[in-house]
Amino acid sequence: MEKSVIRDPGFYVMVGIGLAVMFIAPVMLDLFTIMQFTQYVVLSVFALSLGYIWGFGGILSFGQAAFFGLGAYTFAVASINMGSTTIPMVLAFIIPTIFGAALGYFMFYGRLSDVYLGVVTLVVALIFWKLINHTAGPEYSIGKARLGGFNGIPSIPTLHIPGDTGAWLDPAQMFQVFMAILIIIYIALRFLIASDFGRVSIGIRENETRASLLGYDVRLQKVIVFAIGGGIAGLAGAMWATYQSFIDPNSVSMEMSAKALVWVMAGGVGTLAGPIIGCILLQWLTLKLGTVDVVNSIAVLGAIMMVLVLALPKGIVPTAKMLAMNGWTLWNRRPNRDAVTRKAVKHE
Amino acid sequence: MDYTLVIALEMVRAIAWLVLLSSGLAIIFGMMRIINFAHGEFLMLGGYTVVISTGHGVNEWVAMLVLAPIVVGIFGVIVERLVIQRLYGRILDSLLATWGLSMLMIGGVTMIFGNSVTGVATPLGGMSIGAYQVPRYNFVLIFAAIALLLIIWAVLKFTKAGLIARATMQNPDMSEALGIPTRWVYMATFGIGSAVTGFAGALLAPMTGVVPTMGVNFIAQSFITVITGGASIITGTLAAAGLLGSISQGMTFLTGPVYGDAALLLAALVLLRLLPQGITGRIFKKSL
């Protein structure tokens, strides 16, 4: 990530593919496929949130679903109460960001080590899940919205054009809006990572002690990174809520957090394209396996997770990049170098 | 008077419960600095061992006290050989791998036994304190927690194996240099930790029934207890369980069980902000 965004061809490829899909897919594909794609887009935003804080901030959150669920519930409650969806969408970003900052304050200003961090984030999501599950009674309602406990919140409004509550988006338009959000977040994160702020976070990821000896406030930096990740996850949650027009405690479950981890691991930690690719690939695989109906999906997810850790710790994108690089250098060397220099290169 | 006694008993039971839940995890964490994310499923496996063996006519006490620890202990050793030993020095990867294992176990057990709760009859029945009815089984839990801590303490303090374990805990490199095969020590640790967890799971089975997803309900409590306790196995577990058990039980009395867990977490967060290495990271540093 040291090279600037403007000069990185991968950046243009990703944005190009994104724009192409955004404009061509609604014309080419039928409605059902578009709605499938919408799901991938929403979950990709979720995957990006974890991919950013893990890959570029060195913060491994085992409870990213807490933010996803918080965003989803914020959006659901706010939009049902307000009748509009524009401000709830903004709230679904802001409230998880604030929550992330508060939780981050406790964790990073306490200088918790990696293991402790993992456990605390996991437990936060778990307790959030438990609390939400217990809100089934009618006494648990915020304004007009009943939280519904394990039954979830039904009939969440569909997105509409800002300012005009009657102008609902049809599925194809919703797909395009979500795709635009994904592209904007991708670009924003790329520029954030390439900025001074982003470089400092990467420095902290590489060596925390050195970064703090150079005078950077490691704790504050980590809190900000964690809060941004929380906000993006919250936004993804809101998109999820309006896409399904329904939300239940499963969105906060451990399975949801684990899925995000598996996507990022599979795609590759330390890339932004990786989490997106990992998410689409594995969601598609889950869909295919779901139709087989012999094996339990949780067991498959767990098995994939173990195999990834043991066999492919770097993930798809970095591995592919490395292979491509090796191929490229081999290809370049062949014609214009004699045997002697090749030998010398080999000995390096 | 009776009411105070009942509440006091409930407090002690809550603490004993936390001690039982988290001892196995604390042994593994104290020695290896690894949190076994499949801890809840190891408990579940202990519970299922009791259900299956009592179903085949084995005496329930034998199933709880002997079979469950052995089965889960052996399972733990297998897991250590196949997975954990490849990930020493990669702490985060070991967390991810054990989490994968946890989901694999939930899915696997669901496929075999189905997703329904199997009950186990609570042994011993109840007794009355004044106007209140209290299950006698509570005393079994309290006694088991005390006995467990005493045994761990005695083993660590007075046996050769305990000496080796303490040495490895304090300085693995130096122990290795002195000829202690630390990899085998870690394997044994993981096995013993798993056996203790299996024992706890077996004791829980009559109170909660067993279901493949039961682990989720206990891991929050056990993880929090272990990390607030810090690296010392006995003092840490006891201090954290005492503190958090009374807080959550107090909260449960005031508002009901839902907020008990939330209070547990909040207390732990504040505590970790003040003592990032857990209670025994600052106070009682040299204790076991």
Contacts between the chains, C-beta under 8 A, distances in Angstrom:
chain1	res1	chain2	res2	distance
A	60	B	92	5.6
A	62	B	95	7.3
A	62	B	99	7.4
A	106	B	269	4.8
A	106	B	270	7.7
A	106	B	272	7.1
A	106	B	273	5.0
A	107	B	272	7.9
A	109	B	273	6.8
A	110	B	272	5.3
A	110	B	273	4.3
A	110	B	274	7.6
A	110	B	276	4.5
A	111	B	276	5.2
A	112	B	272	6.2
A	112	B	276	5.5
A	113	B	276	7.6
A	114	B	91	6.0
A	114	B	92	5.7
A	115	B	29	7.9
A	115	B	33	6.6
A	115	B	34	7.6
A	115	B	35	5.6
A	115	B	91	5.9
A	115	B	92	7.9
A	115	B	95	7.0
A	115	B	227	7.6
A	116	B	227	5.3
A	116	B	272	6.8
A	116	B	276	7.3
A	118	B	35	7.1
A	118	B	92	6.9
A	118	B	95	5.3
A	119	B	35	5.7
A	119	B	223	4.8
A	119	B	224	7.7
A	119	B	227	5.2
A	120	B	227	7.4
A	120	B	268	7.9
A	120	B	269	7.1
A	120	B	272	7.1
A	122	B	37	7.7
A	122	B	223	7.0
A	123	B	220	5.0
A	123	B	223	5.6
A	123	B	224	5.9
A	123	B	265	5.9
A	123	B	268	7.8
A	124	B	265	6.8
A	126	B	216	7.1
A	126	B	219	7.1
A	126	B	220	4.6
A	127	B	220	5.9
A	127	B	261	5.3
A	127	B	262	5.5
A	127	B	265	5.1
A	130	B	220	7.5
A	130	B	258	7.0
A	130	B	261	5.8
A	130	B	262	8.0
A	131	B	258	6.3
A	131	B	262	6.2
A	134	B	258	4.4
A	254	B	216	6.7
A	255	B	103	7.4
A	258	B	99	6.2
A	258	B	100	8.0
A	258	B	103	6.3
A	261	B	96	6.6
A	261	B	99	7.7
A	265	B	96	7.0
A	295	B	107	7.7
A	295	B	111	7.4
A	296	B	107	3.7
A	296	B	108	7.3
A	296	B	110	5.5
A	296	B	111	5.1
A	297	B	107	7.3
A	298	B	103	4.9
A	298	B	106	5.5
A	298	B	107	4.0
A	298	B	110	7.4
A	299	B	103	6.8
A	299	B	104	5.3
A	299	B	106	7.4
A	299	B	107	2.4
A	299	B	108	5.4
A	299	B	110	7.7
A	299	B	111	6.8
A	300	B	107	7.1
A	301	B	100	7.9
A	301	B	103	5.4
A	301	B	107	7.8
A	302	B	99	7.7
A	302	B	100	4.5
A	302	B	101	6.5
A	302	B	102	6.7
A	302	B	103	2.9
A	302	B	104	3.5
A	302	B	105	7.5
A	302	B	106	7.5
A	302	B	107	6.2
A	303	B	100	7.0
A	303	B	104	5.4
A	304	B	100	7.4
A	305	B	96	6.3
A	305	B	97	7.3
A	305	B	99	6.5
A	305	B	100	3.1
A	305	B	103	6.9
A	306	B	83	6.8
A	306	B	97	5.3
A	306	B	100	3.7
A	306	B	101	6.1
A	306	B	104	6.7
A	307	B	100	8.0
A	308	B	100	7.9
A	309	B	87	7.2
A	309	B	93	5.1
A	309	B	96	5.0
A	309	B	97	4.3
A	309	B	100	6.7
A	310	B	83	7.0
A	310	B	86	6.2
A	310	B	87	7.8
A	310	B	97	6.7
A	313	B	93	6.6
